[in-house]
Amino acid sequence: MKDKTFTSAIVAFPPGASALPHRHGRAFVYAYVLEGTVHSKLNDRPVTTYHQGENWVEQPGAHHVLTENASRTKRAKLLVVFVSDTEAKLKVEDPKS
């Protein structure tokens, strides 16, 4: 696709770990749980639990309020695929208040 870049990453969450609230700019995001269980909350939707083999998508501009490993004893891993404008930042954390 002209002016678009496809980027993939493996994101590992140690037991009990979470990511800071963030957005992915104008990127379209696909996330697939490779291992473990993950809690995810987008915008004002309820928290959803995803298990190994499950996936979700994030529309451009979505606010990822929560991403966390649901387990305190086992790691979780995600495969994340971004379709973004070429040279755009893939992740922008919320400003600290």
C-alpha positions in Angstrom: 0.0 0.0 0.0 1.4 3.4 -1.0 2.6 5.5 2.0 1.8 2.7 4.5 4.1 0.5 6.5 3.3 -2.9 8.0 5.2 -3.5 11.3 4.9 -6.5 13.5 6.2 -7.0 17.1 6.2 -9.5 19.8 5.1 -7.9 23.1 6.0 -9.8 26.3 4.3 -9.1 29.6 6.0 -10.6 32.7 3.6 -11.8 35.4 1.4 -8.9 36.6 2.8 -6.4 34.1 0.8 -3.7 32.4 1.4 -1.0 29.8 0.7 2.7 30.3 -2.4 4.1 28.7 -1.6 5.0 25.1 -2.7 5.5 21.5 -1.3 4.2 18.2 -1.9 7.4 16.3 -3.6 6.8 13.0 -2.4 3.2 12.9 -4.7 0.2 12.5 -3.7 -2.4 15.1 -4.3 -6.2 15.2 -3.3 -8.0 18.4 -3.1 -11.8 18.8 -2.5 -13.6 22.1 0.4 -16.0 21.6 0.6 -17.1 25.2 -1.2 -16.4 28.5 -4.2 -14.2 29.2 -4.5 -10.4 28.7 -7.0 -7.8 29.9 -7.6 -5.0 27.4 -9.8 -1.9 27.5 -10.3 0.4 24.5 -11.9 3.8 24.8 -15.0 3.6 27.0 -15.7 -0.1 26.4 -15.6 -2.6 29.2 -12.5 -4.5 30.0 -12.2 -7.6 27.9 -10.2 -10.8 28.7 -8.4 -12.5 25.8 -6.8 -15.9 26.1 -4.2 -17.7 24.0 -5.4 -17.9 20.4 -7.8 -14.9 20.6 -7.4 -11.5 19.0 -8.7 -8.0 18.8 -8.4 -5.0 16.5 -7.9 -1.3 17.3 -9.2 1.3 15.0 -6.9 4.3 14.2 -7.0 6.8 17.1 -8.4 4.3 19.7 -7.4 5.0 23.3 -5.9 1.9 24.8 -6.7 2.6 28.4 -5.6 -0.8 29.8 -3.4 -3.6 28.6 -2.2 -6.0 31.3 -1.2 -9.6 31.9 -4.1 -11.2 33.8 -1.8 -13.6 35.6 0.5 -12.9 38.6 2.5 -16.1 38.0 2.7 -16.7 34.2 3.9 -14.5 31.3 1.7 -13.3 28.4 2.9 -12.6 24.9 1.2 -10.8 22.0 1.8 -10.6 18.3 0.9 -7.1 17.3 0.7 -5.9 13.7 0.5 -2.2 12.8 -0.6 -0.7 9.5 0.5 2.9 9.8 1.5 5.9 7.8 5.1 5.5 6.8 7.5 7.1 9.4 4.6 7.7 11.9 5.1 6.9 15.6 3.6 3.5 16.5 2.9 4.3 20.1 2.2 7.5 22.0 1.8 7.2 25.7 -0.7 9.5 27.5 0.8 12.6 29.0 1.6 12.2 32.7 -0.7 14.3 34.9 
